[in-house]
Every structure is written in structure tokens, then in C-alpha cells.
Amino acid sequence: MHRLTPFKLALILGCATEGVLIALGLAFAQCGPCTPANIITGVLMLLHLPGILLASPIAAMESIRPGAEAMRDTLAWAIVVVTSVLVFTGVAYLFTKRFKCLRSQ
């Protein structure tokens, strides 16, 4: 049986964390006219802030063709999700490496 390397474990944890956050957002998040309408939406926006900042130039682009807004918005959300998975994977990798160092002592 193959061992689960710290990177693979961190990747699984990062993807699972993002999946849980997306599920929480779909279940409980509400947006008002200018701001998040509840605390869950505010926390989700704070956790996804690096991805939102990376995707904001694409989301703000003017469309030349009619009907291209859906493609632009889908690309922006894909950037947000992938960036968040990478951040959560990096944090989980740091924890798994630290935990492995503590276990070996």
C-alpha cells in the first residue's frame, strides 16, 4: 500500500476545505446591495480575498461581444477557487510537515 505523502495529504485537505466553504456559501451566504448581509458571507469573502484580488481585473473587463459576460464571470470564479485551493493546500502542507517533524522526535 502506498504511503500518503505530506503534499498529497495537504492537497486533499486544501480541496476539502474549499469544498466545505463552497457548500457553506451556497447554503447560508447572503449579499446585500453593497456589502455582505451576514457574518458567514463576510468570513467567506475574507478567506477568498487573495483570489478575489487576482480575479478582479478580469471581472471588471468590458465585454466587446454580447453574451461574453458568462464566460468572463466563470473564468473569474475559477481563478478565485483555484487560488483559494492553493492557499489552503499551502497552509495544510505547513501543518502536515510540522506535525511530521513533531511525530519523528
Buried (B, 14 or more C-beta within 10 A) or exposed (E): EEEEEBEEBBBEBBBEBBEEBBEBBEEEBEEEEEEBEEEBBEBBBEBBBEBBEBBEEEBEEEEEEEEEEEEBEEBBBEBBBBBBBBBBBEBBBEBBEEEEEEEEE
